[in-house]
Amino acid sequence: MKKFSLIAALLLSTQANAALNAGDIMFTSFNADEDGLSFVTFVDIAANTRIYFSDNEWTGNAFNTGESYNQWVSSSVVTAGTVVRFSDYDKNTLAASTGVLTRATVSGNSNWGLSNSGETVYAYLGTGATAPTTFLSAITNGTFAANGPLTNTGLSKGVNAIELTAKPGASSEPDYAEYNGVRSGLSSFADYKAQVANVNNWNVDTEPATVSAGIVPNTTAFTVSAVTPVPEADSVAMLLAGLGVLGLVRRRQSR
């Protein structure tokens, strides 16, 4: 009986422990003056998950060289809606509001700062810093076409990749930007993706560099309204499968 109960529990937990996919995290701030970033996660991130960040340009097949690779590891489960801030991105001692941010040492890369023009930062999973397997998000203060293509990343501008210069009236070289849209009231975390991806919901270059260098980004968590979620079809199927196994065991025992 215990063995079958364990099988059912594993079936039900499969989806919760699924790997991160494109758009599961998205950037919420970019500050080249402070050399800082922040991102929100729309799903629970399991403990000891490693996410890489690089401002080397992706060529469509590989990263070029000369800039930086960093890695962030979740120390514990990071719940959906959490905003994680990176500060002093260009310093030897990196800082993250949760988890641990460190250098991912790659030969030939030593330019750790964020440029105030033409900079693209990618977030991704990988077998190593230079070997991405799943791109999660990207942000640029230039254009993806000229400063870091999305070719073969599975990312799309305005969906899970943010091009700050696309905002009407924005500077062609913004060094500071932050999402200023809603963070509460929507019925699911997935509903926030379109809000964050829309550059019209961002402040872009609203302050001079001397001011933006000292701005601390908003790290207020995203929350969902208190409604009963409707189970997804695959979750229901796994639940029924687990209950079916338990029912079969009980019938056999009663005989």
Secondary structure, DSSP 8 states (H G I E B T S, - for coil): -HHHHHHHHHHHHTTTT----TTSEEEEEEETTTTEEEEEESS-B-TT-EEEEE-S-B-SSSB-SSS-EEEEE-SS-B-TT-EEEEE-TTSSS-EESSSEEEE---TT----S--SSS-EEEEEEEEETTEEEEEEEEEESS-HHHHS--TTTT--BTTTEEEGGGSTT--SS-SEEEE-S--SSBSSGGGHHHHHH-GGGEEES-S-HHHHTT---------B-S------HHHHHHHHHHHHHHHHHHHHHH-
